[in-house]
Amino acid sequence: MLIFHRTLDRLADSLWTGRKVTLRFTADYRTACIALPLIKKLLAEGEDGETYRCSIAHWHLNERPSLYAHRGEVSTVRIDGPLQKAGTSYLPLGGLIESPGVTAHLDPVEADRLDRRVQEAVERAIRDWIVEHGLYDQPRPHREIDRRNADRAAREVIALWVTEQFGESEPVQPSYSRKGPDHV
């Protein structure tokens, strides 16, 4: 029966693309204060909303909530929560390694050790990048960005890179996984 409902939903999505659904939630006040801004971002139309949704699309596949997902070129390690008090520190409940030919479940101690190792490698890579690009010598800008100007400048950099790499004058429009490559 569930398969039938999913099939009907997909058919309805393709026939009525402007279809809207009203959602109602009941939540503890403190939880709602944190969740509402996230829900609004997830439901946003356009590239931002699609990006937020894609960034958490894997969540429903996991049995436990993910604390971190560290991704390499072909391998991934997922650290699962919630964190558990272990003496004077906290440990994850476990983890999962996925790599070509390998799937490995990690116990809490292994997951913590691998997570720390990955975080150390990321920290080294970030610090190396800072030194290589002389970022310590530059004035520190504000964390916030002007989205309109920053996004326009980023698209110009991308267009220039695409031209240098492929000889095309404009970058290819992003394809949205749910709507196919021809969606505008």
LINFENVEN-V295387 format. One line per field, one symbol per residue. phi: phi as a letter, one per 40 degrees, with the letter a starting at -180 (. if undefined). Layout:
# LINFENVEN-V295387
phi->???
This chain:
# LINFENVEN-V295387
phi->.ccccccccccccccbcccbbcbbbbaddccccccdcccccccccgcccccdcccbdcdccccbcccabcbccbbbbbbcbccbcbgcbbbcciaabbadgbbbcbcdcccccccccccccccccccccdcdbgccccccccccbcdccccccccccccccccccbgccbccccccdcbgcccb
